[in-house]
Amino acid sequence: MSDLASRLIALRTGLSRREFAKSLGITESTLRNYEKGVSIPDAQFLAEICKKMNTPPEWILFGTGPTRPTATSSPNVGVTVDVSPSECPRCVKLERDLELETKERRELAADNRRLYREKEQLLREKEELLRENGSLREKLARLEAGHGKRRSAHEDGEGDFPSLFNERRTIPPSSRTGESVHK
């Protein structure tokens, strides 16, 4: 018996030779000859058996790889199958859970976008406040520098106007308590 014959026998596990031959569209005697190694199936038949049994061609031809594809390698991943609720009550629960998860994901994505926009707005406001703060600091530095020059000029008697912050400012006699302006 060839390796191909043993792999054909392995594929029909759980089925009689008659059932397996019928599912493949061949006679039972033809299948028996394949399984005994008396005859070799043609490429078209091997392609058909791979498709019907969901078996990778590498396995049927060479015995390498998995007998059946894993969920990640299956070409049917992501294919929607209509199943009535009476056939699969668990499917109904899973579908409901999936809908809830999808709704929650959409809500979280919307919240995420809103928070991102708020963050961007706050960053713009922060930049604007930092620029304004820098501008005010520059003005304050110029005013302080100018105030120092005016005070020193006024104290020397050279300034045109007194400083607002002159501590030695004199109070006119009329505003002193208990003294009259005219003596």
Secondary structure as UniProt FT lines:
FT   HELIX           3..11
FT   TURN            12..14
FT   HELIX           17..24
FT   HELIX           28..36
FT   HELIX           43..53
FT   HELIX           57..62
FT   TURN            71..73
FT   TURN            75..78
FT   TURN            85..87
FT   HELIX           89..155
FT   TURN            156..157
FT   TURN            164..165
FT   TURN            167..168
FT   HELIX           173..175
FT   TURN            177..178
//
